Amino acid sequence: MTTDSYLEFFLVFLGWLINNALWIIITTTGLFALPLALKVAGVWLKVRTEGDDEGNKGALALPRIEQVLYVAFVVMLFCAMPFKDVDLTVMKFDQTRSRQCGTNVPKPDESGYGGLLNDFNGQVAKVPMWWYLVHNLSKGVTHAAIASIPCGKELRQLRFEVQHTQLIDPILRQEVQEFASQCYSKAYFKLKSTHGQLTAATINAVGWIGSRYFLNTAGYYDYYTSTSPRSQWPYNESRDSGYPDVGRGGYPSCKTWWSSAGTGLKSRLSAAYDPKVVNRMKARDPANWEENLLRWLVSPQNTLMSGGHETYMAGSQRGTGIDLDSSFKQMVSGLGALSAQSTQLPAFDALRQALPMVHGVLMMAMVICIPLVMLFGTYDPKVVVTLTFALFAMIFVTFWWELGSWMDDRLIEIVYTGANGYYNWFSNVGAEGWIMNLVLGSMFVVLPAFWFGAVSWSGVQVGGVISQSLMNASDGSRAAGAQGGKIALETAKTVATKGMSKK
């Protein structure tokens, strides 16, 4: 028996443990016999309502009762009684897809679920024969279908991790604010003052504090300096003349402040990201990976979520003697409105993160419900067929999520990949962000919902066909019983008539 996530791995096993406990309760209390008694009583009442022309009542009721009991016993034997021993050494986490796509998945004891191993070690669950077969066949079909889908890049997962990386260090966050006010605002003001019109490429390049345009163009970051001492750089008389030596460091140029290896602001900001995220971003976007990550980390949206304070893009820059003009403020105002949307749009990403967890919980609930549903359904084969289709549909839904993930990756590549890499997608500003999330919702929610509806149609029909077939089979025995009664009655009449004639 295999599972597709560690949460499902443990929850399904817990579901079978509770399933066994419920079946023990049902059998020890004698509740398992109640549906059988109701079935027998129903057959007896139905026979009593039929006319005398139907034949002998006893001969008519006996095959019907036998048919009902035989079917119920078969259902109980294969679908309710525990059969196959299963523990955590028998159940396996399926790694076929991760190996196919080169994804590194930690072992259960190396993940956050390691503590659950101690809770379930030594416990053994028993799975009925039919559900053991259904589980394995359903997983096999699902994994074979998933293997036919090309490997995706898991861009949504990457974006989720990038967007949830924040500037937790308040000192570093304050330094970003100071760099924006002492370097970026001055460079931006000079750019607008000396240029009549900017190209689209320049506008995009100067849209953040680590702009390569300001770093590589003379007269900007190489000209402006920090106006407050920085402990990472000692005081240098030739460089810092005009600034007082207060014993807390020197006054580096903005280019040095940002770019110095190890001590520069860029290096310290890069350390905020998990190395796994950095490596994945390098593989996805080799040309712009560093700028994309840093640009999001110091963006107004992220600094606002990280600290909850005024960002460097809003209001006047205090202490610099420079006020941002009204046009720039209007641009910032619009960006702020869209950034409010950006704080809510990651809920769609969280939806995708939550779906596999909900899937594991629903799988556990379905396993737990099996003995009770069969009891309430009076061990009807139609109920077993419906549960079988429901379990298969629940397992196969992972195929639709995998297909939706691949399609989502392709749409992201089409819409967002360009000169700026994935930054526009990280910031999710604009109509494209809403469109992409609507598409995401349709692929990960609507498609599975449609799949469940389609399976329910076929499941109900197949269950009806099987029930009707069993009824038709019992009709044969009923007809045979009726015919036997008629033959017996006619024989008795013939014997009586011969006896009278002899007399």
C-alpha positions, 0 to 999 in steps of 0.5 A: 500500500502506497501513499502520495504524501507523508500526511496521507501516509500517517492519516490513512494508517490512523484511519484503518486503526480506527476502522478496525476499532469500529468494526470490533465495536459493531461485532461485539455489540451484535449490531452487525446482525441488526441489518440482517434481521431487518432484511429478513423481516422485509422479505417476510413482509413482502411475501405476506403482501403477495397473493395466493397465486404466487404459490406456497408462501414458505417456498417463496420466502425461503430462497429470497431469505437465502439470497439476502443472507448470502449476499450480505455474508459475502459483503461482510467477508470481503469488505468488512472483516479485517484481512491484511495486516498493515503497519508502517513497514508495509505502507510506503511513501511513493517516490516514483514521481520524485525520482522521475522529476529529480525532486529530493524528498526527505525521509519521514524521520527527517521531516516534520512528521518524524514524531508520528513514527513513535506514535504508530510504531508497533501498531498493526491495522488490518485491511479488508480484502476488497479495500486492500485490492481497491487501494492498490489498483487505484494507486497503480492507475493513478501513478501510471497516469501521473507518469504520463505527464511531463515533469513541471518546474513547481513554480507555484511552490517556489513562489510560495517560499519566496513570498514567505521569506521576510526581513525578520531582522529589524536592524537589517530592515532599518538599514534598507530604509536608510539606504533607500533614503540616503542613496536611492531617493537621491539617485532617482531624483537626479535621474528625473531631473536630468532626463526628459523621457525614460525608456521602458527598460530604464523605468523597469531597471530603476524600480528598486533600490539595487538598480543595476542602472544606478550601480553601473552608471557614473554619477549615481551610486558611485557619487552619493554616500551614506550620510551616517557612519557604517561599522562595516567600513572603517573611517577613511580620511581621504574618502570621508572628509567632510563627515565627522569621525564619531568612532562608529565607522566610515561613510562608504559610497552607495555602490560600496555599501550595496555591493561589497562582498560579505559586508555589503547590504546585498550579501546580507540580504541574500542570506535571508533566503533558504539555500534550497530556494536560492538553488532552485531559483538559480536553476529556474532563472539563471540570468535574473535569479539574484535580482528577482529574489532581492527585488522581492525581498526589499519591495514595498509589499514585503517590507510592509508585511515584514515590519508593518511600518512605512516603507521607503516608497511612501511619503517624504524621505525625512532627513535628506532634504528631498521630497518626492514629487507628486507624480512619484507619490501618485505612482506609489499610491497606485502601487500601494493599492495593488500591494494590498491585493498582493497580500491577499493573492497568496491565499491562492498559493496557500490553497494549493498547499492546503489541498494535499493536506485536505486530501489526506484528511478526507482519505482518513475520514472515508476509511473510518466511515466504511464499516458504519456506511456498510452497516447503515446500508445493510451490506448492500452491494450497491453501497460497496460499489458507491464507496469503491468509486468514491475511494478511487475518485479520491485517490485519482484526484492527485492526477488532476492536481499534477496535471493542473500544476504542469499547466500552471507552470506552462502558463506562468512561463508564457505570461511572465517569463521575459527580460525581468525573469519572474519578479513580476510574477512574484509581485503579482501586480496587475490584471495578469495576477488575478487572471492567473489565480482564477485559472489556478482556482479552476484547475485545482478546484473546478476540475476535481469537482467535475471529476467527482461529479462524473464518477458519481454518475457512473458509480450510481449507475453501476451500483444500480446495475449490480443491484438490479442483477442481484434482484434478477438473480433472486427472481429466478429462485423466486420463480422456481419456488413458486413453480415448485409450489404449484407442482406440489399443489397439482400433485396433491390434487392429482393424488386426491382425485385418484383416491376418490376415483378408486373409492 
